Amino acid sequence: EMAAIRFETGLGSLAYNHSKTKQVCKKAGAKVLAYFDAKYAQSLSKTQEIDEALSSMGIADPGWSGAVGKSARLVREVLTKGSVNEQVAHIETFVKDILALDVMENDSSWRDYARTAGYDLDQLEQGYRNVAFTGDRYLLFDTSEDSPTGMQWHTRAKVEDVRKKTKKPDRFHPSTVKAPPVVAPKVPETVEDSVDSPKLELAPKPVPKKKKEEVKGGDDSITTRNLDRIEQSGPLGLGIELGTHEKAFQQRSTKDPKKLAWVEGARVFALNELDSWVYAQRQLSLPLVAGTSSTAARIMQSFRFLGVGPADDARLAAIAAMLVGRHHSL
């Protein structure tokens, strides 16, 4: 787990600060504004309508990653020169709450707006067929053959399904194994290597509070003794500050921000591994569609719809948003 945390924090820091990540987010933000310019080009109150649209896609929850509030001015600034975290949050919101709803209305005008803004119409047409058939705007994102189907996005496999396939329950299945009580083992100072016993990694010795090192992204400072302090090292916990507007929004919020549920991705992954539904999905050879996976897919597909690329750069932005902005495992 410690090695996974070090890897993901290092990867997250690299992706978040990479120049290609910032470039692709800036391009996508410009494409969002271009869509509104095309949509309200003939309106007599163009500026007002664009402001209302920007305000509607603003995120008002101070506990949400990348939120800056419902101010049209702030949302516009975020799309043009915000942090990676702020930009990805609002780009995803635009596609999910603005573009998808326009597509659902089955008005051919959205094609003209998207074409003028330089979007990938082929991808949008595939998503449109899913939305038109089901009425579920989230299926706008389900456009590739290897992506999870709409049902799998919201359905977990059942243990009974696994047993029908395997004919008998697996003795190692979480539902058949009684978890032993959690007891901190006493680890000797040294462990003799032998053929019969595996090599053990010694637990770190307790360190006085004043000597505990700070948590920094991409180094070896994260240990079991300060893992619980990661959230206290800043909302991102990776040595990366919140975006300027996001930080200001949290500070001026009239209510106490909700406790951010961001934790190290490796810990989330480890907990998911213990969940029986993850085991069941793997036994059925189904795509593993935990919440983090579908979110990463939406981020990637949002950039694809907007015609922004290359795909590797969009993936960098998704990695940065997931590992740094939301502290999820990939």
C-alpha positions in Angstrom: 0.0 0.0 0.0 2.8 2.4 0.8 4.5 1.7 -2.5 1.2 2.3 -4.3 0.7 5.6 -2.5 4.2 6.8 -3.4 3.6 5.8 -7.0 0.2 7.5 -7.3 1.3 10.7 -5.5 4.3 11.0 -7.8 2.3 10.3 -10.9 -0.4 12.7 -9.8 2.1 15.5 -9.2 3.7 14.9 -12.6 0.4 14.9 -14.5 -1.0 17.9 -12.6 2.1 20.1 -13.3 2.7 18.9 -16.9 2.6 21.5 -19.6 0.5 19.3 -21.9 -2.1 18.9 -19.1 -2.4 22.7 -18.8 -2.5 23.2 -22.6 -5.3 20.6 -23.2 -7.4 22.0 -20.4 -7.0 25.5 -21.8 -8.1 24.3 -25.2 -11.1 22.6 -23.8 -12.1 25.6 -21.8 -12.0 27.7 -25.0 -14.2 25.1 -26.8 -16.8 25.5 -24.0 -17.0 29.2 -24.5 -17.0 28.8 -28.3 -20.2 26.6 -28.0 -22.0 29.3 -26.1 -20.9 32.0 -28.6 -22.3 29.9 -31.4 -25.5 29.0 -29.5 -26.4 32.6 -28.6 -24.9 34.3 -31.7 -28.3 35.5 -33.0 -29.7 36.5 -29.6 -30.3 40.2 -28.8 -29.3 39.6 -25.2 -26.3 37.4 -26.0 -24.1 38.5 -23.1 -26.9 38.0 -20.6 -27.8 34.5 -21.9 -24.2 33.4 -21.9 -23.8 34.6 -18.3 -26.8 32.6 -17.3 -25.5 29.5 -19.0 -22.1 29.9 -17.3 -23.8 30.5 -13.9 -25.9 27.3 -14.4 -22.8 25.2 -14.8 -21.1 26.6 -11.8 -20.6 24.3 -8.8 -22.0 25.8 -5.6 -20.9 23.1 -3.1 -17.6 24.2 -1.4 -16.9 20.6 -0.6 -16.8 19.6 -4.2 -13.5 19.4 -6.0 -12.9 22.4 -8.2 -16.0 24.3 -7.1 -15.9 28.1 -7.4 -19.6 29.0 -7.0 -22.3 30.2 -9.4 -20.7 33.4 -10.5 -20.6 33.7 -14.3 -17.5 35.8 -14.1 -15.6 33.3 -12.0 -16.7 30.3 -14.2 -15.5 32.2 -17.3 -12.1 33.0 -15.6 -11.8 29.3 -14.6 -12.3 28.2 -18.2 -9.7 30.6 -19.5 -7.0 30.5 -16.9 -8.1 28.4 -13.9 -6.2 25.5 -12.3 -6.3 22.1 -13.9 -8.6 20.9 -11.1 -11.0 23.8 -11.6 -11.0 23.5 -15.4 -11.6 19.7 -15.5 -14.5 20.0 -13.0 -16.3 22.6 -15.1 -15.5 21.0 -18.5 -17.1 17.8 -17.2 -20.1 19.7 -15.8 -20.6 21.5 -19.2 -20.7 18.2 -21.1 -22.9 16.5 -18.6 -25.3 19.3 -17.7 -25.4 21.6 -20.8 -24.3 19.7 -23.9 -26.0 16.4 -22.9 -29.3 18.3 -22.2 -29.2 20.0 -25.6 -28.7 16.7 -27.3 -31.6 15.2 -25.3 -34.0 17.9 -26.6 -33.5 16.3 -30.1 -33.1 19.8 -31.6 -30.8 19.7 -34.7 -29.4 23.1 -33.7 -26.9 21.5 -31.3 -25.2 20.0 -34.3 -24.7 23.5 -35.8 -23.3 24.9 -32.5 -21.0 21.9 -32.0 -19.8 22.1 -35.6 -19.1 25.8 -35.3 -17.1 25.2 -32.0 -15.1 22.5 -33.7 -16.4 19.5 -31.7 -16.1 15.8 -32.7 -19.5 15.3 -34.3 -19.0 11.6 -35.0 -18.5 10.9 -31.3 -21.5 13.1 -30.4 -23.7 11.4 -32.9 -22.9 8.0 -31.4 -23.7 9.4 -27.9 -26.9 11.0 -29.2 -28.3 7.6 -30.3 -27.8 6.2 -26.8 -29.5 9.3 -25.2 -32.4 9.4 -27.7 -33.1 5.7 -27.2 -32.9 5.6 -23.3 -33.5 9.2 -22.2 -30.5 8.9 -19.9 -28.1 11.8 -20.5 -25.3 9.9 -18.8 -25.3 7.4 -21.7 -24.0 10.3 -23.9 -20.6 9.2 -22.7 -21.0 5.5 -23.6 -19.9 5.6 -27.2 -17.1 3.0 -27.6 -17.5 -0.7 -28.0 -15.3 -1.5 -25.0 -16.9 1.0 -22.6 -19.2 -0.3 -19.9 -22.9 -0.5 -21.0 -25.4 1.7 -19.4 -26.6 -1.1 -17.1 -23.1 -2.0 -16.0 -22.4 1.6 -15.1 -25.0 1.4 -12.3 -25.2 -2.3 -11.5 -23.0 -4.5 -9.4 -22.6 -8.2 -9.9 -24.2 -10.4 -7.3 -22.6 -13.3 -5.4 -25.4 -15.6 -6.7 -24.4 -14.8 -10.3 -20.9 -15.9 -9.5 -22.0 -19.1 -7.9 -24.2 -20.0 -10.9 -21.2 -19.6 -13.2 -18.6 -21.4 -11.0 -21.1 -24.0 -9.8 -19.7 -23.9 -6.3 -18.7 -21.1 -3.9 -15.0 -20.2 -3.8 -13.5 -20.9 -0.4 -11.6 -17.7 -0.7 -14.6 -15.6 -1.5 -15.1 -12.8 1.1 -18.6 -14.1 1.8 -17.3 -17.5 2.9 -14.2 -16.4 4.8 -14.5 -15.0 8.3 -12.1 -12.1 8.6 -9.7 -12.5 11.5 -9.6 -9.8 14.2 -7.4 -6.9 13.4 -4.4 -7.2 15.8 -1.2 -5.3 15.5 1.5 -7.9 15.2 4.6 -7.7 17.2 7.5 -7.5 14.6 11.0 -8.3 15.9 13.8 -5.9 15.2 15.4 -8.4 12.8 13.9 -11.3 10.9 16.0 -14.3 9.9 15.7 -15.3 6.3 14.8 -18.9 5.7 13.4 -21.1 3.0 10.2 -21.7 5.0 9.3 -18.2 5.9 8.8 -15.1 3.6 10.9 -12.0 4.1 9.0 -9.5 6.2 9.1 -5.7 5.8 9.5 -4.2 9.3 7.0 -1.7 10.5 8.5 1.8 11.1 9.5 2.7 14.6 7.3 5.3 16.4 8.6 8.8 16.0 8.0 11.7 18.3 5.5 14.2 17.0 8.0 16.9 16.5 10.1 14.7 14.3 7.3 13.5 12.0 8.0 14.6 8.5 5.6 16.5 6.4 3.7 14.7 3.6 5.1 15.6 0.3 4.1 14.3 -3.1 6.4 11.9 -4.9 8.9 11.0 -2.1 9.2 8.4 0.6 7.8 10.5 3.4 4.4 8.8 3.5 4.4 6.1 6.1 1.9 4.3 8.3 2.4 6.7 11.1 1.3 9.8 9.1 -1.1 8.3 6.6 -4.0 9.5 8.7 -2.6 13.0 8.6 -2.6 13.3 4.8 -5.9 15.2 4.7 -4.6 17.6 7.2 -1.7 18.6 5.0 -4.1 20.4 2.7 -7.2 19.5 0.8 -5.1 17.9 -1.9 -2.5 16.4 0.3 0.0 16.3 -2.5 1.9 19.5 -2.0 -0.3 21.2 -4.7 -2.4 24.2 -3.7 -6.1 24.6 -4.5 -6.9 26.8 -7.4 -7.1 30.5 -6.6 -10.9 30.8 -7.2 -11.6 27.5 -5.5 -9.7 28.5 -2.4 -11.4 31.9 -2.3 -14.8 30.2 -2.7 -14.2 27.9 0.3 -13.1 30.8 2.4 -16.1 33.1 1.7 -18.7 30.3 1.9 -21.5 31.2 4.3 -21.6 27.6 5.6 -18.9 25.3 6.8 -17.6 23.4 3.9 -18.4 19.7 4.0 -15.5 17.6 5.1 -13.7 16.7 1.9 -13.9 13.0 1.4 -10.6 12.9 -0.5 -8.2 10.2 0.7 -5.2 8.6 -0.9 -6.1 6.6 -4.0 -4.2 3.6 -2.9 -6.3 3.3 0.3 -9.6 3.6 -1.7 -8.3 0.9 -4.0 -7.4 -1.4 -1.1 -10.8 -1.0 0.4 -12.5 -1.7 -2.9 -10.4 -4.9 -3.3 -12.0 -6.2 -0.1 -15.5 -5.6 -1.3 -17.3 -8.7 -2.5 -18.9 -7.0 -5.5 -15.4 -6.3 -7.0 -14.6 -10.0 -6.6 -17.8 -10.9 -8.2 -17.3 -8.7 -11.2 -13.9 -10.2 -11.8 -15.2 -13.7 -11.6 -17.8 -12.8 -14.2 -15.1 -11.2 -16.4 -17.1 -8.0 -16.5 -15.5 -4.6 -16.7 -14.6 -3.2 -13.3 -16.9 -0.2 -13.1 -16.3 1.4 -9.7 -17.3 5.0 -9.4 -13.7 6.2 -10.0 -13.6 4.3 -13.3 -16.8 5.8 -14.7 -15.7 9.3 -13.6 -12.3 8.9 -15.4 -14.2 7.7 -18.5 -16.5 10.8 -18.4 -13.5 13.1 -18.2 -11.7 11.4 -21.1 -14.9 11.4 -23.2 -15.6 15.0 -22.4 -12.3 16.1 -24.0 -13.0 13.8 -26.9 -16.5 15.3 -27.6 -14.9 18.8 -27.6 -12.5 17.7 -30.2 -9.5 18.4 -28.0 -6.5 16.2 -28.0 -4.3 14.3 -28.5 -5.8 11.5 -26.4 -2.6 11.1 -24.4 -2.8 14.7 -23.3 -6.5 14.3 -22.3 -5.5 11.2 -20.3 -2.9 13.3 -18.4 -5.7 15.7 -17.5 -7.9 12.9 -16.3 -5.0 11.4 -14.2 -4.4 14.9 -12.7 -8.0 15.3 -11.8 -8.5 11.9 -10.4 -5.3 11.5 -8.3 -4.8 15.1 -7.3 -8.1 16.9 -7.5 -10.3 14.0 -6.2 -7.8 11.7 -4.6 -9.2 8.6 -6.3 -7.2 5.7 -7.5 -7.2 5.3 -11.3 
